[in-house]
Amino acid sequence: SAKIAAITATAQGYWDSMNKAPADPTNYLWVDLPAGDRTSSQVTSGFRRIRDMALASQTYGSPLYGNSQLIADVIMALDWMNANRYNSTKASYDNWWDWQIGAPTALNDAVVLMYDSLSATQITNYMNAVIKYLPSVNKTGANLSWQAAVLIVRGVIVKDGVKLTAARDALT
C-alpha cells in the first residue's frame, strides 16, 4: 500500500508539472529540463520521469492504473523525446553514461511498461535510438553489466537474438 502510494505520488507530481503540448522542438516537457540545454543528465532525467509515469499507469491498485489520459501523455512524451532529445540521428554530448546507460535503461523500462499501447513504428524508433548510442558492450566492471542489461532488454523488446547473445556473452 505504501509503495503504491509512493509510485502514484511520484507519477502524479511529474504528470502535473509536465508540459502536455510541447509542439515546438525548442520547447520542453518539464520546465527544469529545457530542450536547448546540453546537459546529458537531463535526457536521463526526462526518461526516468516518463518511466515513473508509465509505472503508475500499469500498477494495479494505483488510482492512475489504466488512466487513458496518462497513458496518452506518456506516449506523447516518449514521442517528443524521440523527436527532440534521443533518437538515431542526434549526436551525443556531455557524459557518455547518460547516452549508453542512464537514458536507455529508463527508456527500455518505459517501453516494456507501455508495450501494448505502442505501435511497431514507435518501438522501432525508440529502440533504434538505443542501438545508435550503444551498438555493443564496450565498458568493464559495473558499466559492462549495465550496458549488457540495456542491450538484453532491448533485444527482448525487438526480438533480436543476435544482440541478446552478444550481450550475454559480454557478461561471461
C-alpha positions in Angstrom: 0.0 0.0 0.0 2.8 2.5 0.9 4.8 1.5 -2.2 1.8 2.0 -4.5 1.1 5.4 -2.8 4.7 6.4 -3.4 4.6 5.3 -7.1 1.3 7.2 -7.5 2.5 10.4 -5.8 5.8 10.5 -7.8 4.0 9.9 -11.1 1.2 12.4 -10.3 3.8 15.1 -9.5 5.6 14.6 -12.8 2.3 14.4 -14.7 1.0 17.6 -13.1 4.2 19.5 -13.9 4.6 18.2 -17.5 4.0 20.4 -20.5 1.4 18.4 -22.3 1.6 20.4 -25.5 5.3 20.8 -26.4 4.7 21.2 -30.1 7.8 23.4 -30.7 11.0 21.4 -30.6 12.7 24.2 -28.7 10.1 23.7 -26.1 10.3 21.2 -23.2 8.4 18.5 -21.3 9.4 19.9 -18.0 10.5 23.5 -17.3 13.5 22.3 -15.4 14.6 20.2 -18.3 14.7 22.7 -21.2 15.3 21.2 -24.7 18.1 23.6 -25.5 20.2 22.5 -22.6 23.3 20.5 -23.5 23.5 18.5 -20.2 23.1 14.8 -20.9 21.7 14.1 -17.4 18.6 15.9 -18.5 17.9 13.3 -21.1 18.2 10.6 -18.5 16.0 12.6 -16.1 13.3 13.0 -18.7 13.2 9.3 -19.4 13.1 8.5 -15.7 10.1 10.8 -15.2 8.3 9.2 -18.2 9.2 5.7 -16.8 7.8 6.7 -13.4 4.5 7.8 -15.0 4.3 4.7 -17.1 4.8 2.6 -14.0 1.9 4.2 -12.2 -0.3 3.7 -15.2 0.4 0.0 -15.1 0.4 -0.5 -11.3 -2.7 -2.3 -10.1 -4.1 -0.5 -7.1 -2.8 2.9 -8.1 -5.6 5.5 -8.8 -3.6 6.1 -12.0 -3.8 2.4 -13.1 -5.1 2.3 -16.7 -5.7 6.0 -16.9 -6.1 6.6 -20.6 -5.1 10.3 -20.5 -1.9 9.4 -18.5 -1.1 6.6 -21.0 -1.6 9.1 -23.9 0.6 11.6 -22.2 3.3 9.1 -21.6 3.3 8.1 -25.2 3.3 11.7 -26.3 6.4 12.3 -24.0 8.2 9.3 -25.5 7.5 10.5 -29.0 8.7 14.0 -28.0 11.9 12.7 -26.5 12.5 10.6 -29.7 11.9 13.6 -31.9 13.9 16.1 -29.9 16.3 14.6 -27.4 17.3 10.9 -28.0 17.0 9.4 -31.5 19.0 7.6 -34.1 20.2 10.9 -35.7 21.1 13.1 -32.8 24.8 13.4 -31.7 25.6 12.6 -28.1 27.1 15.3 -25.9 28.4 15.7 -22.4 28.5 12.4 -20.5 28.6 9.0 -22.3 26.9 7.3 -19.3 23.6 9.1 -19.9 23.5 8.0 -23.6 24.6 4.4 -23.1 23.2 3.5 -19.7 21.0 6.1 -17.9 18.6 7.2 -20.7 18.3 3.8 -22.4 17.7 1.9 -19.1 14.7 4.2 -18.3 13.5 4.2 -22.0 13.6 0.4 -22.1 11.6 0.2 -18.8 9.0 2.7 -20.2 8.7 0.7 -23.5 8.2 -2.6 -21.6 5.5 -1.0 -19.4 3.8 0.7 -22.4 4.5 -2.1 -25.0 0.9 -2.9 -25.7 0.0 0.7 -26.2 2.8 1.5 -28.6 2.9 1.0 -32.4 5.5 -1.1 -34.0 6.9 2.1 -35.6 7.2 3.8 -32.2 9.0 0.8 -30.7 11.4 0.6 -33.7 12.2 4.3 -33.5 12.9 4.2 -29.7 15.0 1.0 -30.0 16.9 2.4 -33.0 18.0 5.2 -30.7 19.2 2.8 -28.1 21.3 0.8 -30.6 22.7 4.0 -32.1 24.3 5.1 -28.8 25.1 1.6 -27.6 25.8 -0.7 -30.6 27.7 -3.2 -28.3 29.0 -3.6 -24.8 32.3 -1.7 -24.6 33.0 -1.0 -20.9 34.2 -3.0 -17.9 33.0 -3.7 -14.4 29.6 -2.3 -13.3 29.3 -0.3 -16.6 29.7 -3.6 -18.5 26.8 -5.1 -16.5 24.6 -2.0 -17.1 25.4 -1.9 -20.8 24.7 -5.6 -21.2 21.4 -5.2 -19.3 20.4 -2.3 -21.7 21.1 -4.5 -24.7 19.5 -7.6 -23.3 16.2 -5.7 -22.6 16.4 -4.0 -26.0 17.0 -7.5 -27.6 13.9 -8.8 -25.9 11.8 -5.8 -26.9 12.8 -6.1 -30.6 13.2 -9.9 -30.5 16.8 -9.6 -31.6 18.5 -12.9 -30.6 21.9 -11.8 -32.0 22.2 -8.8 -29.7 20.9 -10.9 -26.8 23.6 -13.5 -27.3 26.3 -10.8 -27.7 25.2 -9.0 -24.6 25.0 -12.3 -22.7 28.5 -13.3 -23.9 29.9 -10.0 -22.7 28.9 -11.0 -19.2 30.7 -14.3 -19.3 
